[in-house]
Amino acid sequence: SLRYYLKETLNFKASADAGLRFRPEPDPRVSLRLRLHHDFERVTTRFTQTFFYEAQDGFGEKSQFDLDQLQPQRSLRRLSTTILWSEASDGVEAGQSLALYRYLSKRRVVGARVGVSGVLEPSARVENYTARLLYRQRIHRDWIYMEIEPGFDFPRERDFQSTGFVYLKFDLIFGDWLTE
């Protein structure tokens, strides 16, 4: 997808995205994302509200609240809470995850994440547990990144039996972007 930043201030960012998801067929997607964050002495809070349209799933919205504890150039701990509603979802879905990332160098990061997700309405129930590892590396200067994320899901529909997967992702950053 391509992201265009509409407005950016010290604690607020607004952006619009357009792109494709492959499921395996291409599925067009557009979204509007609003993000507020605040730095406290030891913790950063971030609230993100996203409104989206996907050709396959229709309209939806996602709310996410993150608590980050960063030790610059060493590690990051993140606790995330997500609530999702879409025309294709089974009511309101929610998830909770804990991620730990370790900076190996200015170019490489490794991490691990565990989480649980489920449905809140019409009745609350756990639908999936997940465990993932992550490796992210800068490939070329500050504008091409590669991410590999192997992991296991334990979905209710398979009686919580493990299902393995590997995600491969490339990020390309164009434009005048300041890195911190």
Biotite code that builds the C-alpha atoms (Angstrom):
import biotite.structure as struc

atoms = struc.array([
    struc.Atom([0.000, 0.000, 0.000], chain_id="A", res_id=1, res_name="SER", atom_name="CA", element="C"),
    struc.Atom([0.951, 3.639, -0.314], chain_id="A", res_id=2, res_name="LEU", atom_name="CA", element="C"),
    struc.Atom([0.506, 6.026, 2.633], chain_id="A", res_id=3, res_name="ARG", atom_name="CA", element="C"),
    struc.Atom([0.148, 9.788, 2.343], chain_id="A", res_id=4, res_name="TYR", atom_name="CA", element="C"),
    struc.Atom([0.460, 11.908, 5.491], chain_id="A", res_id=5, res_name="TYR", atom_name="CA", element="C"),
    struc.Atom([-2.313, 14.496, 5.508], chain_id="A", res_id=6, res_name="LEU", atom_name="CA", element="C"),
    struc.Atom([-1.317, 16.278, 8.707], chain_id="A", res_id=7, res_name="LYS", atom_name="CA", element="C"),
    struc.Atom([1.402, 15.810, 11.265], chain_id="A", res_id=8, res_name="GLU", atom_name="CA", element="C"),
    struc.Atom([2.036, 17.651, 14.528], chain_id="A", res_id=9, res_name="THR", atom_name="CA", element="C"),
    struc.Atom([4.027, 16.787, 17.631], chain_id="A", res_id=10, res_name="LEU", atom_name="CA", element="C"),
    struc.Atom([1.354, 14.412, 19.050], chain_id="A", res_id=11, res_name="ASN", atom_name="CA", element="C"),
    struc.Atom([-1.015, 13.846, 16.099], chain_id="A", res_id=12, res_name="PHE", atom_name="CA", element="C"),
    struc.Atom([-0.763, 12.211, 12.659], chain_id="A", res_id=13, res_name="LYS", atom_name="CA", element="C"),
    struc.Atom([-3.450, 11.807, 10.012], chain_id="A", res_id=14, res_name="ALA", atom_name="CA", element="C"),
    struc.Atom([-2.797, 9.663, 6.950], chain_id="A", res_id=15, res_name="SER", atom_name="CA", element="C"),
    struc.Atom([-4.591, 7.993, 4.033], chain_id="A", res_id=16, res_name="ALA", atom_name="CA", element="C"),
    struc.Atom([-3.611, 4.615, 2.550], chain_id="A", res_id=17, res_name="ASP", atom_name="CA", element="C"),
    struc.Atom([-4.439, 2.829, -0.698], chain_id="A", res_id=18, res_name="ALA", atom_name="CA", element="C"),
    struc.Atom([-3.193, -0.615, -1.637], chain_id="A", res_id=19, res_name="GLY", atom_name="CA", element="C"),
    struc.Atom([-3.791, -4.286, -2.293], chain_id="A", res_id=20, res_name="LEU", atom_name="CA", element="C"),
    struc.Atom([-4.001, -7.305, -0.013], chain_id="A", res_id=21, res_name="ARG", atom_name="CA", element="C"),
    struc.Atom([-3.379, -10.709, -1.537], chain_id="A", res_id=22, res_name="PHE", atom_name="CA", element="C"),
    struc.Atom([-5.721, -13.433, -0.158], chain_id="A", res_id=23, res_name="ARG", atom_name="CA", element="C"),
    struc.Atom([-4.438, -15.030, -2.615], chain_id="A", res_id=24, res_name="PRO", atom_name="CA", element="C"),
    struc.Atom([-6.352, -12.892, -5.161], chain_id="A", res_id=25, res_name="GLU", atom_name="CA", element="C"),
    struc.Atom([-5.751, -9.085, -5.035], chain_id="A", res_id=26, res_name="PRO", atom_name="CA", element="C"),
    struc.Atom([-8.186, -7.229, -2.764], chain_id="A", res_id=27, res_name="ASP", atom_name="CA", element="C"),
    struc.Atom([-8.141, -3.389, -3.049], chain_id="A", res_id=28, res_name="PRO", atom_name="CA", element="C"),
    struc.Atom([-8.123, -1.459, 0.244], chain_id="A", res_id=29, res_name="ARG", atom_name="CA", element="C"),
    struc.Atom([-8.329, 2.236, 1.210], chain_id="A", res_id=30, res_name="VAL", atom_name="CA", element="C"),
    struc.Atom([-8.144, 3.677, 4.715], chain_id="A", res_id=31, res_name="SER", atom_name="CA", element="C"),
    struc.Atom([-8.004, 6.840, 6.791], chain_id="A", res_id=32, res_name="LEU", atom_name="CA", element="C"),
    struc.Atom([-5.866, 6.639, 9.953], chain_id="A", res_id=33, res_name="ARG", atom_name="CA", element="C"),
    struc.Atom([-5.781, 9.086, 12.865], chain_id="A", res_id=34, res_name="LEU", atom_name="CA", element="C"),
    struc.Atom([-3.097, 8.648, 15.540], chain_id="A", res_id=35, res_name="ARG", atom_name="CA", element="C"),
    struc.Atom([-2.586, 10.429, 18.880], chain_id="A", res_id=36, res_name="LEU", atom_name="CA", element="C"),
    struc.Atom([0.399, 9.748, 21.096], chain_id="A", res_id=37, res_name="HIS", atom_name="CA", element="C"),
    struc.Atom([1.792, 11.110, 24.324], chain_id="A", res_id=38, res_name="HIS", atom_name="CA", element="C"),
    struc.Atom([5.222, 10.574, 25.875], chain_id="A", res_id=39, res_name="ASP", atom_name="CA", element="C"),
    struc.Atom([5.361, 10.180, 29.619], chain_id="A", res_id=40, res_name="PHE", atom_name="CA", element="C"),
    struc.Atom([8.561, 9.784, 31.608], chain_id="A", res_id=41, res_name="GLU", atom_name="CA", element="C"),
    struc.Atom([8.902, 6.003, 31.100], chain_id="A", res_id=42, res_name="ARG", atom_name="CA", element="C"),
    struc.Atom([5.953, 5.060, 28.869], chain_id="A", res_id=43, res_name="VAL", atom_name="CA", element="C"),
    struc.Atom([4.488, 6.239, 25.569], chain_id="A", res_id=44, res_name="THR", atom_name="CA", element="C"),
    struc.Atom([0.763, 5.873, 24.922], chain_id="A", res_id=45, res_name="THR", atom_name="CA", element="C"),
    struc.Atom([-0.642, 5.736, 21.410], chain_id="A", res_id=46, res_name="ARG", atom_name="CA", element="C"),
    struc.Atom([-4.280, 5.645, 20.285], chain_id="A", res_id=47, res_name="PHE", atom_name="CA", element="C"),
    struc.Atom([-4.971, 4.849, 16.622], chain_id="A", res_id=48, res_name="THR", atom_name="CA", element="C"),
    struc.Atom([-8.361, 5.033, 14.921], chain_id="A", res_id=49, res_name="GLN", atom_name="CA", element="C"),
    struc.Atom([-8.636, 3.589, 11.396], chain_id="A", res_id=50, res_name="THR", atom_name="CA", element="C"),
    struc.Atom([-11.613, 3.651, 9.035], chain_id="A", res_id=51, res_name="PHE", atom_name="CA", element="C"),
    struc.Atom([-11.275, 1.384, 5.995], chain_id="A", res_id=52, res_name="PHE", atom_name="CA", element="C"),
    struc.Atom([-12.938, -0.108, 2.956], chain_id="A", res_id=53, res_name="TYR", atom_name="CA", element="C"),
    struc.Atom([-11.889, -3.433, 1.425], chain_id="A", res_id=54, res_name="GLU", atom_name="CA", element="C"),
    struc.Atom([-13.532, -4.758, -1.743], chain_id="A", res_id=55, res_name="ALA", atom_name="CA", element="C"),
    struc.Atom([-13.937, -8.249, -0.209], chain_id="A", res_id=56, res_name="GLN", atom_name="CA", element="C"),
    struc.Atom([-14.917, -7.312, 3.382], chain_id="A", res_id=57, res_name="ASP", atom_name="CA", element="C"),
    struc.Atom([-16.611, -3.915, 2.917], chain_id="A", res_id=58, res_name="GLY", atom_name="CA", element="C"),
    struc.Atom([-16.447, -1.067, 5.430], chain_id="A", res_id=59, res_name="PHE", atom_name="CA", element="C"),
    struc.Atom([-14.952, -1.307, 8.891], chain_id="A", res_id=60, res_name="GLY", atom_name="CA", element="C"),
    struc.Atom([-13.174, 0.449, 11.727], chain_id="A", res_id=61, res_name="GLU", atom_name="CA", element="C"),
    struc.Atom([-10.307, -0.515, 13.990], chain_id="A", res_id=62, res_name="LYS", atom_name="CA", element="C"),
    struc.Atom([-9.360, 1.100, 17.310], chain_id="A", res_id=63, res_name="SER", atom_name="CA", element="C"),
    struc.Atom([-5.987, 0.324, 18.872], chain_id="A", res_id=64, res_name="GLN", atom_name="CA", element="C"),
    struc.Atom([-4.383, 1.435, 22.138], chain_id="A", res_id=65, res_name="PHE", atom_name="CA", element="C"),
    struc.Atom([-0.663, 0.782, 22.697], chain_id="A", res_id=66, res_name="ASP", atom_name="CA", element="C"),
    struc.Atom([1.554, 1.187, 25.759], chain_id="A", res_id=67, res_name="LEU", atom_name="CA", element="C"),
    struc.Atom([5.234, 1.317, 24.788], chain_id="A", res_id=68, res_name="ASP", atom_name="CA", element="C"),
    struc.Atom([8.281, 1.181, 27.022], chain_id="A", res_id=69, res_name="GLN", atom_name="CA", element="C"),
    struc.Atom([11.386, 2.004, 24.975], chain_id="A", res_id=70, res_name="LEU", atom_name="CA", element="C"),
    struc.Atom([15.040, 1.780, 25.872], chain_id="A", res_id=71, res_name="GLN", atom_name="CA", element="C"),
    struc.Atom([16.578, 3.606, 22.873], chain_id="A", res_id=72, res_name="PRO", atom_name="CA", element="C"),
    struc.Atom([18.762, 1.396, 20.653], chain_id="A", res_id=73, res_name="GLN", atom_name="CA", element="C"),
    struc.Atom([18.246, -1.524, 23.079], chain_id="A", res_id=74, res_name="ARG", atom_name="CA", element="C"),
    struc.Atom([14.673, -2.783, 23.361], chain_id="A", res_id=75, res_name="SER", atom_name="CA", element="C"),
    struc.Atom([10.960, -2.058, 23.106], chain_id="A", res_id=76, res_name="LEU", atom_name="CA", element="C"),
    struc.Atom([8.089, -3.576, 25.091], chain_id="A", res_id=77, res_name="ARG", atom_name="CA", element="C"),
    struc.Atom([4.578, -3.068, 23.699], chain_id="A", res_id=78, res_name="ARG", atom_name="CA", element="C"),
    struc.Atom([1.173, -3.980, 25.143], chain_id="A", res_id=79, res_name="LEU", atom_name="CA", element="C"),
    struc.Atom([-1.596, -3.587, 22.521], chain_id="A", res_id=80, res_name="SER", atom_name="CA", element="C"),
    struc.Atom([-5.372, -3.707, 22.751], chain_id="A", res_id=81, res_name="THR", atom_name="CA", element="C"),
    struc.Atom([-7.397, -3.777, 19.527], chain_id="A", res_id=82, res_name="THR", atom_name="CA", element="C"),
    struc.Atom([-11.118, -3.574, 18.775], chain_id="A", res_id=83, res_name="ILE", atom_name="CA", element="C"),
    struc.Atom([-12.367, -4.240, 15.235], chain_id="A", res_id=84, res_name="LEU", atom_name="CA", element="C"),
    struc.Atom([-15.706, -4.090, 13.505], chain_id="A", res_id=85, res_name="TRP", atom_name="CA", element="C"),
    struc.Atom([-16.286, -4.699, 9.802], chain_id="A", res_id=86, res_name="SER", atom_name="CA", element="C"),
    struc.Atom([-19.154, -5.751, 7.590], chain_id="A", res_id=87, res_name="GLU", atom_name="CA", element="C"),
    struc.Atom([-17.526, -9.192, 7.326], chain_id="A", res_id=88, res_name="ALA", atom_name="CA", element="C"),
    struc.Atom([-16.779, -9.678, 11.043], chain_id="A", res_id=89, res_name="SER", atom_name="CA", element="C"),
    struc.Atom([-18.841, -11.781, 13.444], chain_id="A", res_id=90, res_name="ASP", atom_name="CA", element="C"),
    struc.Atom([-19.851, -8.841, 15.626], chain_id="A", res_id=91, res_name="GLY", atom_name="CA", element="C"),
    struc.Atom([-17.188, -6.841, 17.468], chain_id="A", res_id=92, res_name="VAL", atom_name="CA", element="C"),
    struc.Atom([-13.757, -8.500, 17.594], chain_id="A", res_id=93, res_name="GLU", atom_name="CA", element="C"),
    struc.Atom([-11.034, -7.719, 20.154], chain_id="A", res_id=94, res_name="ALA", atom_name="CA", element="C"),
    struc.Atom([-7.439, -8.700, 20.742], chain_id="A", res_id=95, res_name="GLY", atom_name="CA", element="C"),
    struc.Atom([-4.668, -8.283, 23.281], chain_id="A", res_id=96, res_name="GLN", atom_name="CA", element="C"),
    struc.Atom([-0.955, -8.841, 22.629], chain_id="A", res_id=97, res_name="SER", atom_name="CA", element="C"),
    struc.Atom([2.409, -8.415, 24.315], chain_id="A", res_id=98, res_name="LEU", atom_name="CA", element="C"),
    struc.Atom([5.500, -7.878, 22.154], chain_id="A", res_id=99, res_name="ALA", atom_name="CA", element="C"),
    struc.Atom([9.177, -7.667, 23.049], chain_id="A", res_id=100, res_name="LEU", atom_name="CA", element="C"),
    struc.Atom([11.703, -6.366, 20.510], chain_id="A", res_id=101, res_name="TYR", atom_name="CA", element="C"),
    struc.Atom([15.481, -6.279, 20.791], chain_id="A", res_id=102, res_name="ARG", atom_name="CA", element="C"),
    struc.Atom([17.660, -4.032, 18.626], chain_id="A", res_id=103, res_name="TYR", atom_name="CA", element="C"),
    struc.Atom([20.683, -6.008, 17.407], chain_id="A", res_id=104, res_name="LEU", atom_name="CA", element="C"),
    struc.Atom([22.117, -3.022, 15.535], chain_id="A", res_id=105, res_name="SER", atom_name="CA", element="C"),
    struc.Atom([20.886, 0.085, 13.711], chain_id="A", res_id=106, res_name="LYS", atom_name="CA", element="C"),
    struc.Atom([19.930, -2.231, 10.834], chain_id="A", res_id=107, res_name="ARG", atom_name="CA", element="C"),
    struc.Atom([18.435, -5.293, 12.580], chain_id="A", res_id=108, res_name="ARG", atom_name="CA", element="C"),
    struc.Atom([15.682, -6.044, 15.085], chain_id="A", res_id=109, res_name="VAL", atom_name="CA", element="C"),
    struc.Atom([14.421, -9.361, 16.497], chain_id="A", res_id=110, res_name="VAL", atom_name="CA", element="C"),
    struc.Atom([11.252, -9.824, 18.490], chain_id="A", res_id=111, res_name="GLY", atom_name="CA", element="C"),
    struc.Atom([8.564, -12.069, 19.874], chain_id="A", res_id=112, res_name="ALA", atom_name="CA", element="C"),
    struc.Atom([4.828, -11.551, 20.324], chain_id="A", res_id=113, res_name="ARG", atom_name="CA", element="C"),
    struc.Atom([2.083, -13.534, 22.035], chain_id="A", res_id=114, res_name="VAL", atom_name="CA", element="C"),
    struc.Atom([-1.585, -12.695, 21.895], chain_id="A", res_id=115, res_name="GLY", atom_name="CA", element="C"),
    struc.Atom([-5.187, -13.691, 22.178], chain_id="A", res_id=116, res_name="VAL", atom_name="CA", element="C"),
    struc.Atom([-8.164, -12.583, 20.099], chain_id="A", res_id=117, res_name="SER", atom_name="CA", element="C"),
    struc.Atom([-11.864, -13.235, 20.059], chain_id="A", res_id=118, res_name="GLY", atom_name="CA", element="C"),
    struc.Atom([-15.365, -11.922, 19.661], chain_id="A", res_id=119, res_name="VAL", atom_name="CA", element="C"),
    struc.Atom([-17.050, -9.557, 22.161], chain_id="A", res_id=120, res_name="LEU", atom_name="CA", element="C"),
    struc.Atom([-20.532, -9.467, 20.644], chain_id="A", res_id=121, res_name="GLU", atom_name="CA", element="C"),
    struc.Atom([-22.997, -11.119, 20.440], chain_id="A", res_id=122, res_name="PRO", atom_name="CA", element="C"),
    struc.Atom([-21.254, -13.134, 23.200], chain_id="A", res_id=123, res_name="SER", atom_name="CA", element="C"),
    struc.Atom([-17.627, -13.056, 24.398], chain_id="A", res_id=124, res_name="ALA", atom_name="CA", element="C"),
    struc.Atom([-15.426, -16.003, 23.411], chain_id="A", res_id=125, res_name="ARG", atom_name="CA", element="C"),
    struc.Atom([-11.760, -16.641, 22.563], chain_id="A", res_id=126, res_name="VAL", atom_name="CA", element="C"),
    struc.Atom([-11.223, -17.468, 18.873], chain_id="A", res_id=127, res_name="GLU", atom_name="CA", element="C"),
    struc.Atom([-7.432, -17.607, 18.550], chain_id="A", res_id=128, res_name="ASN", atom_name="CA", element="C"),
    struc.Atom([-4.138, -17.669, 20.428], chain_id="A", res_id=129, res_name="TYR", atom_name="CA", element="C"),
    struc.Atom([-0.963, -16.665, 18.606], chain_id="A", res_id=130, res_name="THR", atom_name="CA", element="C"),
    struc.Atom([2.812, -16.834, 19.076], chain_id="A", res_id=131, res_name="ALA", atom_name="CA", element="C"),
    struc.Atom([5.173, -15.134, 16.618], chain_id="A", res_id=132, res_name="ARG", atom_name="CA", element="C"),
    struc.Atom([8.834, -14.352, 16.112], chain_id="A", res_id=133, res_name="LEU", atom_name="CA", element="C"),
    struc.Atom([10.035, -11.410, 14.051], chain_id="A", res_id=134, res_name="LEU", atom_name="CA", element="C"),
    struc.Atom([13.180, -10.475, 12.200], chain_id="A", res_id=135, res_name="TYR", atom_name="CA", element="C"),
    struc.Atom([13.383, -7.031, 10.540], chain_id="A", res_id=136, res_name="ARG", atom_name="CA", element="C"),
    struc.Atom([16.357, -5.729, 8.598], chain_id="A", res_id=137, res_name="GLN", atom_name="CA", element="C"),
    struc.Atom([17.155, -2.579, 6.701], chain_id="A", res_id=138, res_name="ARG", atom_name="CA", element="C"),
    struc.Atom([18.203, -3.754, 3.238], chain_id="A", res_id=139, res_name="ILE", atom_name="CA", element="C"),
    struc.Atom([19.131, -0.512, 1.521], chain_id="A", res_id=140, res_name="HIS", atom_name="CA", element="C"),
    struc.Atom([19.787, 2.869, 3.155], chain_id="A", res_id=141, res_name="ARG", atom_name="CA", element="C"),
    struc.Atom([16.744, 4.169, 5.064], chain_id="A", res_id=142, res_name="ASP", atom_name="CA", element="C"),
    struc.Atom([14.099, 3.271, 2.525], chain_id="A", res_id=143, res_name="TRP", atom_name="CA", element="C"),
    struc.Atom([13.946, -0.522, 1.923], chain_id="A", res_id=144, res_name="ILE", atom_name="CA", element="C"),
    struc.Atom([13.199, -2.903, 4.800], chain_id="A", res_id=145, res_name="TYR", atom_name="CA", element="C"),
    struc.Atom([12.464, -6.631, 4.920], chain_id="A", res_id=146, res_name="MET", atom_name="CA", element="C"),
    struc.Atom([10.495, -8.385, 7.639], chain_id="A", res_id=147, res_name="GLU", atom_name="CA", element="C"),
    struc.Atom([10.123, -12.129, 8.218], chain_id="A", res_id=148, res_name="ILE", atom_name="CA", element="C"),
    struc.Atom([7.558, -13.291, 10.781], chain_id="A", res_id=149, res_name="GLU", atom_name="CA", element="C"),
    struc.Atom([7.174, -17.033, 11.421], chain_id="A", res_id=150, res_name="PRO", atom_name="CA", element="C"),
    struc.Atom([4.637, -18.138, 13.984], chain_id="A", res_id=151, res_name="GLY", atom_name="CA", element="C"),
    struc.Atom([1.818, -20.347, 15.129], chain_id="A", res_id=152, res_name="PHE", atom_name="CA", element="C"),
    struc.Atom([-1.890, -19.670, 15.475], chain_id="A", res_id=153, res_name="ASP", atom_name="CA", element="C"),
    struc.Atom([-4.125, -21.824, 17.657], chain_id="A", res_id=154, res_name="PHE", atom_name="CA", element="C"),
    struc.Atom([-7.638, -21.197, 16.227], chain_id="A", res_id=155, res_name="PRO", atom_name="CA", element="C"),
    struc.Atom([-10.897, -22.383, 17.793], chain_id="A", res_id=156, res_name="ARG", atom_name="CA", element="C"),
    struc.Atom([-12.066, -23.703, 14.406], chain_id="A", res_id=157, res_name="GLU", atom_name="CA", element="C"),
    struc.Atom([-9.238, -26.303, 14.582], chain_id="A", res_id=158, res_name="ARG", atom_name="CA", element="C"),
    struc.Atom([-9.861, -27.100, 18.288], chain_id="A", res_id=159, res_name="ASP", atom_name="CA", element="C"),
    struc.Atom([-6.881, -24.874, 19.175], chain_id="A", res_id=160, res_name="PHE", atom_name="CA", element="C"),
    struc.Atom([-4.457, -27.153, 17.270], chain_id="A", res_id=161, res_name="GLN", atom_name="CA", element="C"),
    struc.Atom([-1.381, -25.291, 15.989], chain_id="A", res_id=162, res_name="SER", atom_name="CA", element="C"),
    struc.Atom([-1.310, -23.822, 12.487], chain_id="A", res_id=163, res_name="THR", atom_name="CA", element="C"),
    struc.Atom([2.083, -22.623, 11.299], chain_id="A", res_id=164, res_name="GLY", atom_name="CA", element="C"),
    struc.Atom([2.718, -19.700, 8.960], chain_id="A", res_id=165, res_name="PHE", atom_name="CA", element="C"),
    struc.Atom([5.441, -17.382, 7.685], chain_id="A", res_id=166, res_name="VAL", atom_name="CA", element="C"),
    struc.Atom([4.816, -13.754, 6.674], chain_id="A", res_id=167, res_name="TYR", atom_name="CA", element="C"),
    struc.Atom([7.250, -11.968, 4.395], chain_id="A", res_id=168, res_name="LEU", atom_name="CA", element="C"),
    struc.Atom([6.922, -8.195, 4.099], chain_id="A", res_id=169, res_name="LYS", atom_name="CA", element="C"),
    struc.Atom([8.861, -5.452, 2.303], chain_id="A", res_id=170, res_name="PHE", atom_name="CA", element="C"),
    struc.Atom([8.563, -1.771, 3.250], chain_id="A", res_id=171, res_name="ASP", atom_name="CA", element="C"),
    struc.Atom([9.629, 0.911, 0.753], chain_id="A", res_id=172, res_name="LEU", atom_name="CA", element="C"),
    struc.Atom([9.689, 4.475, 2.040], chain_id="A", res_id=173, res_name="ILE", atom_name="CA", element="C"),
    struc.Atom([9.498, 7.314, -0.512], chain_id="A", res_id=174, res_name="PHE", atom_name="CA", element="C"),
    struc.Atom([9.601, 11.031, 0.141], chain_id="A", res_id=175, res_name="GLY", atom_name="CA", element="C"),
    struc.Atom([11.129, 13.378, 2.668], chain_id="A", res_id=176, res_name="ASP", atom_name="CA", element="C"),
    struc.Atom([10.892, 11.259, 5.826], chain_id="A", res_id=177, res_name="TRP", atom_name="CA", element="C"),
    struc.Atom([12.759, 12.102, 9.009], chain_id="A", res_id=178, res_name="LEU", atom_name="CA", element="C"),
    struc.Atom([13.918, 9.097, 11.041], chain_id="A", res_id=179, res_name="THR", atom_name="CA", element="C"),
    struc.Atom([14.308, 9.313, 14.782], chain_id="A", res_id=180, res_name="GLU", atom_name="CA", element="C"),
])
